[in-house]
């Protein structure tokens, strides 16, 4: 952010950069491109202006304000490739591209902290310069707009947060060609879609953000008080009328009629609201629903901004098939050509053994798998059990493997181990195997994979965070059939037979399919409905502190 003295100079338009003396050595001036290069970069002569940036003014500008030091090379390269011609002027007046940039930055949806101040500064600068443009050094206006664009683009696409691993995010950040984006803008292109973050979810959240910001200003918004009562269709109560009012504001009830009766209109609204928030889709108004219903609009706005920030980090969405696990939603989504083909419930890691956020490619389906037990589980569960009961491993259908060979568990001196073991303990295929009948591998540094489970009851719970970190699937054989459907050897019957066998069988998935393990507490589904989920690992709360600073203190984004 500019310091106050620099901003004051900017707003009064009195800084004449060409008259400034350089106090430090200037970087070596780059050579301009050939005429052929310029023709490749731009389509028509109308894109040019006869005015040129003076190279002394350019380097003096870059040395004057440290806020742009990170973008020096981008700014220099941008002008070098245009032969140092102006980008933001048509004759002596600002081009329409300048207004397009202001409109774009104003609709960015990031009206918090430094973003808000930077946008307001830019508007003030342009307004002041438009009033007195003839008396202001055009090179200063030109360079200010270019520099602000690169700063804007860096925050818009790169995100505000730099150290993503500190937030337990291991998906590589998307990379954008900011210079090409600026070329598209100043060329007069009417299609600004290339300037927007490319992830399709971003636009959906941006539209909902506008609506929720209007709710922030709604002085009639008030929480519901039910005295912990439970309401079902046919009931009448003042609290039911309050629920109806809030559902109207959130958009789940479109009928504006005021009524205190739990009628058919309210039934549909209740079901949709519960579905959008991951609650059981039943015709009931209960404490769980009311707690979510009462989350204030400003908390939801912050939640939207937090998830829009995450989407800025995301690489381009794969074009064909891919799998997405959204940890807070406890669901796996199978995508094809940008749309959800089908989905299933999953169980993810508990708070102490969180599922890691990363991406990879699924390459193997393993039928009738062994379960190679992690050292953490051996240390915390297996060793204490074996020491209490020498027959524990046999009872659990487990075996010890040393140097690639199975050895009797009785040959191990278990008493000398407490922090782990220098050999493998694995559970054999068959009934009771913790991985069930099939697992799916996408080799990674976190030892995370998908698998079946003999314990199916957990998939009926609303909150499904109780695994050791791997992801349990409610319909694993359906996924196996889907991934192997192009291999005629692996019919549904053959998959079932192998999965029920006693011999581990590995089948390669060709081609491997991208997998994204993500963390999104707000998203828009294919029907255009805005969904929210709880921040089960506290990642939203940590990111809120990065984005909003003191504004997030004491606030839990649900």
Secondary structure in CASP SS format (residue, H / E / C, confidence):
PFRMAT SS
TARGET T0000
AUTHOR 0000-0000-0000
METHOD secondary structure of the structure
MODEL  1
X C 1.00
X C 1.00
X C 1.00
X H 1.00
X H 1.00
X H 1.00
X H 1.00
X H 1.00
X H 1.00
X H 1.00
X H 1.00
X H 1.00
X C 1.00
X C 1.00
X C 1.00
X C 1.00
X H 1.00
X H 1.00
X H 1.00
X C 1.00
X C 1.00
X C 1.00
X C 1.00
X C 1.00
X C 1.00
X C 1.00
X C 1.00
X C 1.00
X C 1.00
X C 1.00
X C 1.00
X C 1.00
X C 1.00
X C 1.00
X H 1.00
X H 1.00
X H 1.00
X H 1.00
X H 1.00
X H 1.00
X H 1.00
X C 1.00
X C 1.00
X C 1.00
X H 1.00
X H 1.00
X H 1.00
X C 1.00
X C 1.00
X C 1.00
X C 1.00
X E 1.00
X C 1.00
X C 1.00
X H 1.00
X H 1.00
X H 1.00
X H 1.00
X H 1.00
X H 1.00
X H 1.00
X H 1.00
X H 1.00
X H 1.00
X C 1.00
X H 1.00
X H 1.00
X H 1.00
X H 1.00
X H 1.00
X H 1.00
X H 1.00
X H 1.00
X H 1.00
X H 1.00
X H 1.00
X H 1.00
X H 1.00
X H 1.00
X H 1.00
X C 1.00
X C 1.00
X C 1.00
X C 1.00
X E 1.00
X C 1.00
X C 1.00
X C 1.00
X E 1.00
X E 1.00
X C 1.00
X C 1.00
X E 1.00
X E 1.00
X C 1.00
X H 1.00
X H 1.00
X H 1.00
X H 1.00
X H 1.00
X H 1.00
X H 1.00
X H 1.00
X H 1.00
X H 1.00
X H 1.00
X C 1.00
X C 1.00
X C 1.00
X C 1.00
X C 1.00
X C 1.00
X H 1.00
X H 1.00
X H 1.00
X H 1.00
X H 1.00
X H 1.00
X H 1.00
X H 1.00
X H 1.00
X H 1.00
X H 1.00
X H 1.00
X H 1.00
X H 1.00
X H 1.00
X H 1.00
X H 1.00
X H 1.00
X H 1.00
X C 1.00
X H 1.00
X H 1.00
X H 1.00
X C 1.00
X C 1.00
X H 1.00
X H 1.00
X H 1.00
X H 1.00
X H 1.00
X H 1.00
X H 1.00
X H 1.00
X H 1.00
X H 1.00
X H 1.00
X H 1.00
X H 1.00
X H 1.00
X H 1.00
X H 1.00
X H 1.00
X H 1.00
X H 1.00
X H 1.00
X H 1.00
X C 1.00
X C 1.00
X C 1.00
X C 1.00
X C 1.00
X H 1.00
X H 1.00
X H 1.00
X H 1.00
X C 1.00
X E 1.00
X C 1.00
X C 1.00
X C 1.00
X C 1.00
X C 1.00
X C 1.00
X C 1.00
X C 1.00
X H 1.00
X H 1.00
X H 1.00
X H 1.00
X H 1.00
X H 1.00
X H 1.00
X H 1.00
X H 1.00
X C 1.00
X C 1.00
X C 1.00
X C 1.00
X C 1.00
X C 1.00
X H 1.00
X H 1.00
X H 1.00
X C 1.00
X C 1.00
X C 1.00
X C 1.00
X H 1.00
X H 1.00
X H 1.00
X H 1.00
X H 1.00
X H 1.00
X H 1.00
X H 1.00
X H 1.00
X H 1.00
X H 1.00
X H 1.00
X H 1.00
X H 1.00
X H 1.00
X H 1.00
X H 1.00
X C 1.00
X C 1.00
X C 1.00
X C 1.00
X C 1.00
X C 1.00
X C 1.00
X C 1.00
X C 1.00
X C 1.00
X C 1.00
X C 1.00
X C 1.00
X C 1.00
X E 1.00
X E 1.00
X C 1.00
X C 1.00
X C 1.00
X E 1.00
X C 1.00
X H 1.00
X H 1.00
X H 1.00
X H 1.00
X H 1.00
X H 1.00
X H 1.00
X H 1.00
X H 1.00
X H 1.00
X H 1.00
X H 1.00
X H 1.00
X C 1.00
X C 1.00
X C 1.00
X C 1.00
X C 1.00
X C 1.00
X C 1.00
X C 1.00
X C 1.00
X C 1.00
X E 1.00
X C 1.00
X C 1.00
X H 1.00
X H 1.00
X H 1.00
X H 1.00
X H 1.00
X H 1.00
X H 1.00
X H 1.00
X H 1.00
X H 1.00
X H 1.00
X H 1.00
X H 1.00
X C 1.00
X C 1.00
X C 1.00
X C 1.00
X C 1.00
X C 1.00
X C 1.00
X E 1.00
X E 1.00
X C 1.00
X H 1.00
X H 1.00
X H 1.00
X H 1.00
X H 1.00
X H 1.00
X H 1.00
X C 1.00
X C 1.00
X C 1.00
X H 1.00
X H 1.00
X H 1.00
X H 1.00
X H 1.00
X H 1.00
X H 1.00
X H 1.00
X H 1.00
X H 1.00
X H 1.00
X H 1.00
X H 1.00
X H 1.00
X H 1.00
X H 1.00
X H 1.00
X C 1.00
X C 1.00
X C 1.00
X C 1.00
X C 1.00
X C 1.00
X C 1.00
X E 1.00
X E 1.00
X E 1.00
X E 1.00
X E 1.00
X E 1.00
X H 1.00
X H 1.00
X H 1.00
X C 1.00
X E 1.00
X E 1.00
X E 1.00
X E 1.00
X E 1.00
X E 1.00
X C 1.00
X C 1.00
X E 1.00
X E 1.00
X E 1.00
X E 1.00
X E 1.00
X E 1.00
X E 1.00
X E 1.00
X E 1.00
X E 1.00
X E 1.00
X C 1.00
X H 1.00
X H 1.00
X H 1.00
X C 1.00
X C 1.00
X C 1.00
X E 1.00
X E 1.00
X E 1.00
X E 1.00
X E 1.00
X E 1.00
X E 1.00
X E 1.00
X E 1.00
X E 1.00
X E 1.00
X C 1.00
X C 1.00
X C 1.00
X E 1.00
X E 1.00
X C 1.00
X C 1.00
X H 1.00
X H 1.00
X H 1.00
X H 1.00
X H 1.00
X H 1.00
X H 1.00
X H 1.00
X H 1.00
X H 1.00
X H 1.00
X H 1.00
X H 1.00
X H 1.00
X C 1.00
X C 1.00
X C 1.00
X H 1.00
X H 1.00
X H 1.00
X H 1.00
X C 1.00
X C 1.00
X E 1.00
X E 1.00
X E 1.00
X E 1.00
X E 1.00
X C 1.00
X C 1.00
X E 1.00
X E 1.00
X E 1.00
X C 1.00
X H 1.00
X H 1.00
X H 1.00
X C 1.00
X C 1.00
X H 1.00
X H 1.00
X H 1.00
X C 1.00
X C 1.00
X C 1.00
X C 1.00
X C 1.00
X C 1.00
X C 1.00
X E 1.00
X E 1.00
X E 1.00
X E 1.00
X C 1.00
X C 1.00
X C 1.00
X C 1.00
X C 1.00
X C 1.00
X C 1.00
X C 1.00
X C 1.00
X C 1.00
X E 1.00
X E 1.00
X E 1.00
X E 1.00
X C 1.00
X C 1.00
X C 1.00
X C 1.00
X C 1.00
X C 1.00
X C 1.00
X C 1.00
X E 1.00
X E 1.00
X C 1.00
X C 1.00
X C 1.00
X C 1.00
X C 1.00
X H 1.00
X H 1.00
X H 1.00
X H 1.00
X C 1.00
X C 1.00
X C 1.00
X C 1.00
X E 1.00
X E 1.00
X E 1.00
X C 1.00
X C 1.00
X C 1.00
X E 1.00
X E 1.00
X E 1.00
X C 1.00
X C 1.00
X H 1.00
X H 1.00
X H 1.00
X H 1.00
X H 1.00
X H 1.00
X H 1.00
X H 1.00
X C 1.00
X C 1.00
X C 1.00
X C 1.00
X C 1.00
X C 1.00
X C 1.00
X C 1.00
X H 1.00
X H 1.00
X H 1.00
X H 1.00
X H 1.00
X H 1.00
X H 1.00
X H 1.00
X C 1.00
X C 1.00
X C 1.00
X C 1.00
X C 1.00
X E 1.00
X E 1.00
X E 1.00
X E 1.00
X E 1.00
X E 1.00
X E 1.00
X E 1.00
X E 1.00
X E 1.00
X E 1.00
X E 1.00
X E 1.00
X E 1.00
X C 1.00
X C 1.00
X C 1.00
X E 1.00
X E 1.00
X E 1.00
X C 1.00
X C 1.00
X C 1.00
X C 1.00
X C 1.00
X E 1.00
X E 1.00
X E 1.00
X C 1.00
X C 1.00
X C 1.00
X C 1.00
X C 1.00
X C 1.00
X H 1.00
X H 1.00
X H 1.00
X H 1.00
X H 1.00
X H 1.00
X H 1.00
X H 1.00
X H 1.00
X H 1.00
X H 1.00
X H 1.00
X H 1.00
X H 1.00
X C 1.00
X C 1.00
X C 1.00
X C 1.00
X C 1.00
X C 1.00
END
